[in-house]
Amino acid sequence: QRGRWLEAAERRAAGIADPAWGDDIFLLDPGVLLCPSFMGESPVAAMHGYDPAHADMAALLWSNRPIPPHVRHLTDVRGFLEAELDQLAREAA
């Protein structure tokens, strides 16, 4: 096996217990790709699901202006980017 299923307590601790993230979460070992993926209307080249606490999973969000204080977790990024794109669309209209 090249990964493991996350227990409910682990999903809660990671902030991904909401059903919107899926009923089950399989955490891949670092460097392993699940390929192909048929988890949507169009298959993608590969999917990944790595432990954010792993030493090789450092990430950052850079910007040319201040990031709002509420954007502090991976789960905050999508809403932030959608709001930014919505604002750009309004400005272009």
N, C-alpha and C positions, 0 to 999 in steps of 0.2 A: 504494500500500500504506500502511496506517495503523498499522504496527507491524512487528515482525520476530520470527523464530524464534530462541530462545536456543540458542547452541552448548553442547555438553557442558561445556566448561571454564567457561562463564558460570554454568551451573546448579550446578556444583560450588562455585564461588566464592560463590554466593548461598545455599548450603546446601539446595538443592532438587533434588539429583541423584537422590534416592531415588525409585524407581518409584512410591511412594505418591502423589507429586505429579503423576504422569502421565508418559507416554513422551515427549511433546513439550510445550514451553511456548512460547506465542506472547505476546510482550510488546507491549501496545498503546501507541501514542503517548499522551502525557498528554491528557486530555479526550475521548478516543475511547471509545465504548461499543460492545460487541459485543452486538447485540440483534436478534432474540430469542436466547436460549440454550436449546438442547435437550440439555444435557450432564448430564442426570440424569433421574430419574423424572418430575419436575414441572418444566416450564420456569419460569425466573425472569424478572423484568422486564428485567434486564440483567446482564451480567457485566463485570468489569474485571480487568485485569492490568497494572498500571503498575510502572515501575521504582522501587523503594523509595529509590534514591539521588537521584531527581529532587527539585529544590528544593520543589515543591508537594506532596510526599508525606510531609511530617512527620506523625508520629503519636505518641500517648502512651497509656499505660494508667494511669488514675487509680484510686485506691482509698481507702477510709476507714480502712484499716489497712495495715501494711507488706506489700509484695509480696515473696514469697520470693526469695532471691538467685538461684535457678536460672531464674527467668523474666526472660530478657534478650533474647530474639529472638522474632520473629513466630511461629516454629515452636513456641515454648514456651507460647503463650497458650491454645491449645485445651485442652491437657492441664490447665493451671492452672484454667481455667473449669470443665471437667468435674469436677475434684476438688472445687472449691467447691460445685458443684451437688449432687454426691454427698453431701457433708458436710451440706448443708442438708436433703436428703431423709432422711438418717439421724437428724438432730435432730428432724425433724417426725414421725418414726414412733414 
